[in-house]
């Protein structure tokens, strides 16, 4: 870990951004250029004290999850992301297959979507970025590490992840998730997805049985009913905007017209991302595929 270079790099990238770049208010006068440290910390969901120590060359080594959060908070390119990982003493994410990087342009689009839940997901079911309303609706996906970052892994290994879905939909949901993962497996075939599949087969007899059926279908979206722990039933039209390689998608969750969902989303917008109780399980994947 090159703490001195890491501190300089973070400071330079922070000072290169304006509040408008990250959709923050610009009403107060600023004596120095760029974002404030507390603003970067808030965007990355880390403590201001820890971020300050990173810039002051006196913090312990940041974890990969913190580096991913800083990559998005500071709108880093892939090259800048790789440089950040090297400075922090971690291996650079593998570029030979799809990775977790979300482009600054896509993050800007996500920032501007303030009245509907929206999030960027990859083809392993990992949530890469969320807007505030998505965190309020689905919970904050940044709490997860390792295989648990994948909603597919959680669905088949953690019963709590199914709590928001009606029991009669569980079988269809399981089949849809496995079919989407099978499609991704065919496109990618890299060590990351092979490892995830093998661990799921070992951990879940249900997954193992469905995997042998070789159903293939890309998740695109449908009308979905979810029970939120604070505001109750949400009825959402789920739409996926897929990038060309099908490895990432921007998922939009639009209130079904004629339902109280829009009003309930307004309540959640006021409550904020902390509307979920401590330890509550995010459930924000797209659900079943379209026919």
ROGU-719353 format. One record per residue: residue number from 1; x, y, z of N, C-alpha, C in turn. Coordinates in steps of 0.2 Angstrom, whole numbers, plus 2048, in hexadecimal, padded with zeros to 3 digits. Last residue first. Layout:
# ROGU-719353
{NUM,{X,Y,Z},{X,Y,Z},{X,Y,Z}} ...
//
This chain:
# ROGU-719353
{291,{72D,7BE,796},{72C,7B8,791},{72E,7BA,78A}} {290,{739,7C4,7A1},{733,7C5,79D},{733,7BF,798}} {289,{73E,7BC,7B1},{73F,7BF,7AA},{739,7C0,7A6}} {288,{73C,7C2,7C2},{73B,7BD,7BC},{73D,7C1,7B5}} {287,{748,7CD,7CA},{743,7C8,7CA},{742,7C4,7C3}} {286,{752,7D7,7CC},{74C,7D8,7C7},{747,7D3,7C8}} {285,{755,7D9,7DD},{757,7D7,7D7},{751,7D8,7D2}} {284,{756,7DF,7EC},{755,7E2,7E6},{757,7E0,7DF}} {283,{756,7DC,7F9},{752,7D7,7F5},{752,7DA,7EE}} {282,{75F,7DD,808},{75D,7E0,802},{75A,7DA,7FD}} {281,{75A,7D9,819},{75D,7D6,813},{75B,7DA,80C}} {280,{75F,7E2,828},{75A,7E0,823},{75D,7DE,81C}} {279,{767,7E6,831},{768,7DF,830},{763,7DD,82A}} {278,{75D,7F3,837},{763,7F0,838},{763,7E8,836}} {277,{750,7F7,82B},{752,7F6,832},{759,7F2,832}} {276,{750,804,81E},{751,7FD,820},{753,7FC,827}} {275,{752,811,81E},{74B,80F,81F},{74B,808,821}} {274,{75E,817,81A},{75E,814,821},{757,811,823}} {273,{75C,81E,80E},{75F,817,80E},{75F,813,814}} {272,{74C,827,812},{753,826,810},{756,81F,810}} {271,{740,82D,814},{743,829,81A},{74B,828,818}} {270,{73E,833,808},{73E,837,80E},{742,833,813}} {269,{73C,828,800},{741,82D,7FE},{743,832,804}} {268,{732,821,806},{738,81E,807},{73E,823,805}} {267,{727,82A,802},{729,829,809},{730,826,80A}} {266,{728,827,7F4},{729,82E,7F7},{72B,82E,7FE}} {265,{724,81A,7F4},{72B,81C,7F2},{72D,823,7F4}} {264,{717,81C,7F7},{71B,818,7FC},{723,819,7FA}} {263,{713,822,7EB},{712,826,7F2},{717,823,7F7}} {262,{715,818,7E2},{718,81E,7E1},{718,822,7E8}} {261,{70C,80E,7E7},{713,80D,7E7},{717,813,7E7}} {260,{6FE,80C,7E7},{701,811,7EB},{709,811,7EC}} {259,{6FA,80B,7D5},{6FB,808,7DB},{6FE,80E,7E0}} {258,{6F9,812,7C9},{6F3,810,7CC},{6F4,80C,7D3}} {257,{708,80B,7C1},{702,810,7C1},{6FC,80D,7C5}} {256,{715,805,7CB},{710,803,7C6},{70A,808,7C7}} {255,{725,80D,7CB},{71E,80C,7CE},{719,80A,7C9}} {254,{733,805,7C4},{72E,80B,7C3},{728,809,7C7}} {253,{743,803,7C5},{73D,800,7C9},{738,806,7C9}} {252,{751,7FE,7BB},{74C,803,7BD},{746,800,7C0}} {251,{761,7FA,7B9},{75B,7F7,7BB},{756,7FD,7BE}} {250,{76D,7F8,7AE},{76A,7FD,7B2},{763,7FB,7B3}} {249,{779,7EB,7AD},{772,7EE,7AB},{771,7F3,7B0}} {248,{786,7E2,7A6},{784,7E6,7AB},{77D,7E9,7A8}} {247,{788,7D8,79C},{78B,7D7,7A2},{789,7DC,7A8}} {246,{784,7DA,78F},{77F,7D7,794},{783,7D5,79A}} {245,{78B,7E2,786},{78E,7DB,788},{78A,7D7,78D}} {244,{783,7ED,786},{784,7E9,780},{786,7E2,782}} {243,{778,7EF,794},{77E,7F1,790},{77F,7EC,78B}} {242,{767,7F0,797},{76D,7EC,796},{772,7EF,792}} {241,{75C,7F5,7A1},{75F,7F8,79C},{766,7F5,79B}} {240,{74D,7EE,7A8},{755,7EE,7A8},{757,7F0,7A1}} {239,{740,7F2,7B3},{743,7F2,7AC},{74A,7F2,7AC}} {238,{732,7EE,7BC},{739,7ED,7BC},{73C,7ED,7B4}} {237,{725,7F6,7C3},{727,7F3,7BD},{72F,7F4,7BC}} {236,{720,7F2,7D4},{724,7F5,7CF},{725,7F2,7C8}} {235,{718,7F5,7E2},{717,7F1,7DC},{71B,7F5,7D7}} {234,{71A,7F1,7F3},{71D,7F5,7EE},{71B,7F1,7E7}} {233,{713,7F0,803},{713,7EE,7FC},{715,7F3,7F7}} {232,{71C,7F9,810},{718,7F4,80E},{719,7F2,806}} {231,{725,801,816},{71F,804,813},{71A,7FF,810}} {230,{72F,7F9,81D},{72C,800,820},{726,802,81D}} {229,{732,7EE,816},{731,7ED,81D},{72E,7F3,820}} {228,{729,7EA,807},{72F,7EE,80A},{72D,7EE,812}} {227,{726,7DE,7FC},{724,7E1,803},{72A,7E4,806}} {226,{723,7DF,7EB},{728,7DE,7F0},{725,7E1,7F7}} {225,{71F,7DA,7DB},{71D,7DC,7E1},{722,7DA,7E7}} {224,{722,7DF,7CA},{724,7DB,7D0},{721,7DE,7D6}} {223,{723,7DC,7B9},{71F,7DF,7BE},{721,7DB,7C4}} {222,{734,7DA,7B2},{72C,7D9,7B2},{729,7DD,7B8}} {221,{743,7D6,7A9},{73F,7DA,7AE},{738,7D8,7AD}} {220,{74E,7CF,7A5},{74D,7D6,7A2},{748,7D9,7A6}} {219,{75B,7C3,7A6},{756,7C7,7AA},{755,7CD,7A6}} {218,{75C,7B7,799},{75E,7BD,79C},{759,7C1,79F}} {217,{75C,7A5,79A},{758,7AB,799},{75B,7B1,79C}} {216,{75D,794,79A},{760,79A,799},{75C,7A0,797}} {215,{75E,784,7A3},{75A,78A,7A0},{75E,790,7A0}} {214,{765,779,7A7},{767,77D,7A2},{762,782,79F}} {213,{762,770,7B1},{75D,771,7AC},{75F,775,7A6}} {212,{76C,771,7BB},{76D,76B,7B6},{768,76C,7B1}} {211,{768,77C,7C3},{76E,77D,7BE},{76E,777,7B9}} {210,{75E,776,7CB},{75C,77B,7C5},{762,77C,7C0}} {209,{766,76F,7D4},{761,76B,7CF},{75F,770,7CA}} {208,{76E,779,7DA},{771,773,7D6},{76C,770,7D1}} {207,{764,780,7E0},{768,783,7DB},{76B,77E,7D6}} {206,{760,777,7EA},{75B,77A,7E5},{75F,77D,7DF}} {205,{76C,774,7F1},{769,76F,7ED},{764,772,7E8}} {204,{779,77F,7F4},{771,77F,7F3},{76F,779,7EE}} {203,{787,77E,7F4},{783,781,7FA},{77B,780,7FA}} {202,{78B,779,7E8},{78D,775,7EF},{789,778,7F4}} {201,{786,782,7E0},{785,77B,7DF},{786,777,7E5}} {200,{78D,78E,7E4},{786,78D,7E5},{784,786,7E4}} {199,{79A,78A,7E1},{799,78B,7E8},{791,78B,7E9}} {198,{799,78A,7D3},{79B,784,7D6},{799,785,7DE}} {197,{795,797,7D0},{791,792,7CE},{793,78C,7D2}} {196,{7A1,79E,7D4},{79A,7A0,7D7},{796,79A,7D6}} {195,{7AA,799,7CB},{7AB,798,7D2},{7A4,799,7D6}} {194,{7A6,79D,7BF},{7A6,796,7C0},{7A7,795,7C7}} {193,{7A7,7AB,7C0},{7A0,7A8,7C0},{7A0,7A1,7C1}} {192,{7B5,7AC,7C1},{7B0,7AF,7C6},{7AA,7AC,7C6}} {191,{7BB,7A6,7B6},{7BB,7A3,7BD},{7B7,7A6,7C2}} {190,{7AF,7A7,7A8},{7B5,7A9,7AC},{7B5,7A6,7B3}} {189,{7A4,7A6,7A0},{7A8,7A0,7A1},{7AE,7A2,7A5}} {188,{79B,7AF,798},{7A1,7B1,79B},{7A6,7AB,79C}} {187,{790,7AA,792},{793,7B0,78F},{79A,7B1,791}} {186,{78C,7A0,79A},{78E,79F,793},{791,7A4,790}} {185,{789,7A7,7A6},{78F,7A2,7A6},{791,7A0,79E}} {184,{77E,7AE,7A2},{785,7B2,7A4},{78B,7AD,7A3}} {183,{775,7A4,7A1},{777,7A8,79B},{77D,7AC,79C}} {182,{775,7A0,7AE},{777,79B,7A9},{779,79F,7A3}} {181,{770,7AB,7B5},{776,7A9,7B6},{779,7A4,7B1}} {180,{763,7AA,7AF},{767,7B0,7AE},{76E,7AE,7AF}} {179,{75F,79E,7B5},{75F,79E,7AE},{763,7A4,7AC}} {178,{75F,7A1,7C3},{763,79C,7C0},{764,79C,7B9}} {177,{755,7AB,7C3},{75B,7AC,7C5},{761,7A7,7C2}} {176,{74A,7A3,7BF},{74C,7A9,7BB},{753,7AB,7BD}} {175,{748,799,7C9},{74A,797,7C2},{74C,79D,7BE}} {174,{746,7A2,7D4},{74C,79D,7D4},{74D,79B,7CD}} {173,{739,7A7,7D0},{73F,7AB,7D2},{746,7A7,7D1}} {172,{731,79C,7D0},{732,7A0,7CA},{739,7A4,7CB}} {171,{731,799,7DE},{734,794,7D9},{736,798,7D2}} {170,{72C,7A4,7E4},{733,7A2,7E5},{736,79E,7E0}} {169,{71F,7A8,7E3},{723,7AA,7DE},{72B,7A8,7DF}} {168,{719,7A4,7EF},{717,7A1,7E9},{71B,7A3,7E3}} {167,{71D,7AD,7F8},{720,7A6,7F8},{71E,7A3,7F2}} {166,{722,7BD,7F3},{71D,7B9,7F5},{71F,7B2,7F4}} {165,{731,7C4,7FA},{72E,7C2,7F4},{728,7BD,7F7}} {164,{738,7C8,805},{734,7CD,802},{730,7CB,7FC}} {163,{740,7BD,809},{73B,7BF,80D},{736,7C4,80A}} {162,{74B,7B8,803},{745,7B7,800},{73F,7BA,803}} {161,{756,7BA,80B},{756,7BE,805},{74F,7BD,802}} {160,{755,7B0,816},{752,7B7,817},{752,7BB,811}} {159,{75C,7A5,811},{754,7A5,811},{752,7AC,812}} {158,{769,7A4,808},{767,7A8,80E},{75F,7A9,80D}} {157,{76C,79D,7FC},{770,79C,802},{76D,79F,808}} {156,{765,7A2,7F1},{766,79B,7F2},{769,799,7F8}} {155,{766,7B0,7F2},{760,7AD,7F1},{760,7A6,7F3}} {154,{774,7B3,7F3},{770,7B4,7F9},{769,7B0,7F8}} {153,{778,7AF,7E5},{77A,7AC,7EB},{776,7AD,7F1}} {152,{770,7B9,7DF},{76F,7B2,7DD},{772,7AE,7E3}} {151,{776,7C5,7E3},{76F,7C3,7E5},{76D,7BC,7E4}} {150,{786,7C6,7E8},{782,7C4,7E3},{77B,7C2,7E6}} {149,{78D,7C8,7F4},{78B,7CE,7F0},{786,7CC,7EA}} {148,{790,7BC,7F9},{78A,7BF,7FB},{788,7C6,7F7}} {147,{79D,7BA,7F4},{797,7B7,7F0},{791,7BA,7F3}} {146,{7A4,7C9,7FB},{7A5,7C2,7F8},{79F,7C0,7F4}} {145,{798,7D3,804},{79F,7D1,802},{79F,7CA,7FF}} {144,{78C,7E0,807},{78E,7D9,806},{795,7D9,803}} {143,{788,7ED,809},{78A,7E9,80F},{78D,7E2,80E}} {142,{784,7F2,7FD},{78B,7F3,7FF},{78D,7EF,805}} {141,{776,7F2,7FC},{77A,7EC,7F9},{781,7ED,7FB}} {140,{76A,7F8,806},{771,7FA,804},{775,7F3,802}} {139,{759,7F6,801},{75F,7F5,806},{765,7F7,802}} {138,{74F,7F9,7F8},{752,7F2,7F8},{757,7F1,7FE}} {137,{74B,806,7FB},{746,801,7F9},{749,7FA,7FA}} {136,{756,80E,7FE},{751,80E,802},{74C,808,801}} {135,{75E,80B,7F3},{761,808,7FA},{75B,809,7FF}} {134,{757,811,7E9},{757,80A,7E9},{75A,807,7F0}} {133,{758,81E,7ED},{752,81B,7EE},{752,814,7ED}} {132,{766,821,7EA},{764,821,7F1},{75D,81D,7F2}} {131,{76C,815,7DE},{76A,81B,7E0},{767,81B,7E7}} {130,{77A,809,7DE},{773,80B,7DF},{772,812,7E0}} {129,{785,7FD,7D6},{783,804,7D8},{77C,805,7D9}} {128,{785,7F0,7D5},{78B,7F3,7D5},{78B,7FB,7D7}} {127,{77F,7E1,7DB},{77D,7E8,7DA},{784,7EC,7DB}} {126,{780,7D2,7D2},{784,7D6,7D7},{781,7DD,7D6}} {125,{77D,7C8,7C9},{778,7CA,7CE},{77B,7CF,7D4}} {124,{785,7C6,7C0},{786,7C1,7C5},{781,7C3,7CB}} {123,{784,7D0,7B7},{781,7CA,7B5},{782,7C5,7BA}} {122,{782,7DF,7C1},{785,7DB,7BC},{782,7D4,7BB}} {121,{778,7EE,7C3},{77A,7E8,7C5},{77E,7E4,7BF}} {120,{774,7FE,7C9},{778,7FA,7C4},{77A,7F4,7C7}} {119,{763,804,7CD},{76A,801,7CF},{76D,7FE,7C9}} {118,{756,80E,7D3},{75A,80C,7CD},{761,809,7D0}} {117,{746,814,7D7},{74C,810,7D9},{74F,80E,7D3}} {116,{742,825,7D1},{741,81E,7D1},{747,81A,7D4}} {115,{746,832,7D3},{740,830,7D5},{73E,829,7D4}} {114,{753,834,7CF},{752,835,7D6},{74B,833,7D8}} {113,{75F,832,7C5},{759,82E,7C6},{757,82E,7CD}} {112,{76C,837,7C5},{766,83C,7C3},{75F,838,7C3}} {111,{774,82D,7C8},{773,833,7CD},{76D,837,7CB}} {110,{774,825,7BD},{771,823,7C3},{76F,828,7C8}} {109,{77B,82E,7B4},{774,82C,7B3},{771,82A,7B9}} {108,{788,82D,7BB},{784,833,7BA},{77D,832,7B9}} {107,{78B,81F,7B9},{789,822,7C0},{786,829,7C0}} {106,{78D,820,7AC},{787,81C,7AE},{785,81E,7B5}} {105,{799,827,7AB},{793,82A,7A8},{78C,826,7AA}} {104,{7A2,81F,7B3},{7A0,826,7B5},{799,828,7B2}} {103,{79D,80E,7B2},{7A0,814,7AF},{79E,81A,7B2}} {102,{7A2,803,7BE},{79C,806,7BB},{79F,80D,7B8}} {101,{7AA,7F3,7C0},{7AB,7FA,7BF},{7A5,7FD,7BC}} {100,{7AB,7E6,7C3},{7A6,7EA,7C7},{7A6,7F1,7C5}} {99,{7AD,7DD,7B3},{7AF,7DF,7BA},{7AA,7E3,7BD}} {98,{7AF,7D0,7A7},{7AB,7D6,7AA},{7AD,7D7,7B1}} {97,{7C0,7CB,7A4},{7B9,7CA,7A4},{7B5,7D0,7A7}} {96,{7CC,7D1,7A6},{7CB,7CC,7A0},{7C4,7CA,79F}} {95,{7CF,7D9,7B0},{7CC,7DC,7AA},{7CA,7D7,7A5}} {94,{7CE,7D7,7C1},{7D0,7D4,7BB},{7CB,7D7,7B5}} {93,{7D4,7E4,7CC},{7CF,7E0,7C9},{7D0,7DD,7C2}} {92,{7E4,7E3,7D3},{7E0,7E6,7CE},{7DA,7E2,7CC}} {91,{7E7,7E0,7E4},{7E8,7DE,7DD},{7E3,7E2,7D9}} {90,{7EC,7ED,7EF},{7E8,7E8,7ED},{7E9,7E6,7E6}} {89,{7F2,7F9,7F4},{7F5,7F3,7F5},{7F1,7EC,7F3}} {88,{7EE,805,7F0},{7EB,803,7F6},{7EE,7FC,7F8}} {87,{7F3,807,7E3},{7F6,80B,7E9},{7F4,808,7F0}} {86,{7EB,7FD,7DD},{7F2,7FC,7DD},{7F5,800,7E3}} {85,{7DE,803,7DD},{7DF,7FD,7E0},{7E7,7FB,7E2}} {84,{7E1,80F,7D6},{7DF,810,7DD},{7E0,809,7E0}} {83,{7E3,80A,7C9},{7E9,80D,7CD},{7E7,80E,7D4}} {82,{7D7,805,7C6},{7DC,800,7C7},{7E2,803,7CB}} {81,{7D0,811,7C6},{7CE,80C,7CA},{7D4,807,7CC}} {80,{7D6,817,7BB},{7D7,81A,7C1},{7D5,815,7C7}} {79,{7D1,80E,7B1},{7D8,80F,7B2},{7DA,812,7B9}} {78,{7C3,810,7B2},{7C6,809,7B3},{7CE,80A,7B5}} {77,{7C0,820,7BA},{7C1,81C,7B4},{7C4,815,7B6}} {76,{7B7,825,7C9},{7BD,823,7C5},{7BC,81F,7BF}} {75,{7AE,82D,7D1},{7AD,82C,7CA},{7B3,82A,7C6}} {74,{7AF,82C,7DF},{7B3,831,7DB},{7B3,831,7D4}} {73,{7A6,822,7E2},{7A5,829,7E5},{7A9,82E,7E1}} {72,{7AB,817,7DB},{7A5,81A,7D9},{7A4,821,7DB}} {71,{7B7,816,7E2},{7B7,816,7DB},{7B1,819,7D8}} {70,{7B2,814,7EF},{7B6,81A,7ED},{7B6,81B,7E6}} {69,{7AD,807,7EE},{7A9,80D,7F0},{7AC,813,7EE}} {68,{7B9,800,7EB},{7B3,800,7E6},{7AF,806,7E8}} {67,{7BF,802,7F7},{7C2,805,7F1},{7BD,805,7EB}} {66,{7B7,7FB,800},{7B8,802,801},{7BB,805,7FA}} {65,{7B9,7EE,7FB},{7B2,7F1,7FB},{7B3,7F9,7FC}} {64,{7C7,7EC,7FD},{7C4,7ED,7F7},{7BD,7F0,7F6}} {63,{7CB,7F7,80B},{7C9,7F1,809},{7C7,7F1,801}} {62,{7DA,801,80F},{7D3,800,80D},{7D1,7FA,80A}} {61,{7E6,800,81C},{7E4,7FE,815},{7DC,7FD,814}} {60,{7E4,80E,828},{7E6,807,826},{7E3,806,81F}} {59,{7EA,81F,825},{7E5,81A,826},{7E7,813,824}} {58,{7F2,82A,822},{7F3,827,829},{7ED,822,82A}} {57,{7F2,833,818},{7F7,82F,818},{7F8,82B,81F}} {56,{7E7,83C,817},{7EC,83E,81B},{7F2,839,81C}} {55,{7DD,835,810},{7E1,83A,80C},{7E6,83D,810}} {54,{7DA,82B,81A},{7DD,829,814},{7E0,82F,810}} {53,{7D5,834,823},{7DB,831,825},{7DE,82E,81F}} {52,{7C9,837,81D},{7CE,83C,81E},{7D5,839,820}} {51,{7C2,82B,81D},{7C4,82E,816},{7CA,833,818}} {50,{7C0,829,82B},{7C5,825,827},{7C7,828,821}} {49,{7B8,835,82D},{7BE,834,831},{7C3,82F,82D}} {48,{7AD,832,826},{7B1,837,824},{7B8,837,827}} {47,{7AA,821,822},{7AA,826,827},{7AF,82C,824}} {46,{7A1,81D,813},{7A6,81B,818},{7A6,821,81C}} {45,{799,81E,807},{796,81B,80D},{79C,819,812}} {44,{79D,826,7FD},{7A0,81F,7FD},{79D,81B,803}} {43,{796,832,7FF},{795,82E,7F9},{798,827,7F9}} {42,{79C,835,80C},{795,833,80B},{793,830,805}} {41,{7AA,837,807},{7A8,832,80C},{7A1,830,80C}} {40,{7A7,842,7FF},{7AA,83C,7FC},{7A8,836,801}} {39,{7A3,84B,809},{79F,84A,804},{7A1,843,800}} {38,{7AE,84D,812},{7A8,84A,814},{7A3,848,80F}} {37,{7B7,853,809},{7B8,84C,80B},{7B2,849,80E}} {36,{7AF,85C,7FC},{7B1,85C,802},{7B2,854,804}} {35,{7B4,85E,7EA},{7AF,85B,7F0},{7B3,85C,7F6}} {34,{7BB,86D,7E3},{7BA,866,7E4},{7B5,864,7E9}} {33,{7C6,879,7EB},{7C2,876,7E5},{7C0,86F,7E7}} {32,{7C1,883,7FA},{7C6,87F,7F6},{7C2,87B,7F1}} {31,{7B6,88A,7FF},{7BD,88D,7FF},{7C2,889,7FB}} {30,{7A7,88C,7F8},{7AC,887,7FA},{7B3,88B,7F9}} {29,{796,890,7FD},{79D,892,7FB},{7A2,88D,7FD}} {28,{788,886,7FA},{78C,889,7FF},{793,88B,7FB}} {27,{780,880,7F0},{77E,886,7F2},{783,88A,7F7}} {26,{781,874,7E9},{786,878,7E8},{785,87F,7EB}} {25,{77D,862,7ED},{77B,869,7ED},{782,86E,7EC}} {24,{782,855,7E2},{782,858,7E8},{780,860,7E8}} {23,{785,84E,7D6},{77E,84F,7D8},{77D,852,7DF}} {22,{792,84C,7D2},{78F,847,7D6},{788,848,7D9}} {21,{794,858,7CB},{796,852,7C8},{793,84C,7CC}} {20,{791,862,7D4},{78C,861,7CF},{78E,85A,7CB}} {19,{79C,863,7DC},{796,860,7DF},{791,85E,7D9}} {18,{7AA,85D,7D2},{7A6,863,7D5},{7A0,85F,7D8}} {17,{7BB,856,7D3},{7B3,856,7D2},{7B0,85C,7D5}} {16,{7C8,858,7D6},{7C6,858,7CF},{7BF,858,7CE}} {15,{7C9,855,7E3},{7CA,85C,7E2},{7C8,85D,7DA}} {14,{7C9,847,7E3},{7C4,84A,7E6},{7C4,852,7E4}} {13,{7D5,844,7DC},{7CF,842,7D9},{7C9,846,7DC}} {12,{7DF,849,7E5},{7DE,84C,7DF},{7D8,84A,7DB}} {11,{7DC,841,7F0},{7DB,848,7F1},{7DA,84B,7EA}} {10,{7E0,834,7EB},{7D9,836,7ED},{7D7,83D,7EE}} {9,{7ED,837,7E9},{7E9,835,7E3},{7E1,836,7E5}} {8,{7F3,839,7F5},{7F3,83E,7F0},{7EE,83D,7EA}} {7,{7F0,82D,7FC},{7EE,833,7FE},{7ED,838,7F9}} {6,{7F8,824,7F3},{7F1,823,7F4},{7ED,82A,7F6}} {5,{805,829,7F6},{802,82A,7EF},{7FA,829,7EF}} {4,{805,825,804},{806,82C,802},{803,82D,7FB}} {3,{803,817,804},{7FF,81C,807},{7FF,823,805}} {2,{804,80A,7FB},{807,811,7FB},{803,816,7FD}} {1,{804,7FA,800},{800,800,800},{804,806,800}} 
//
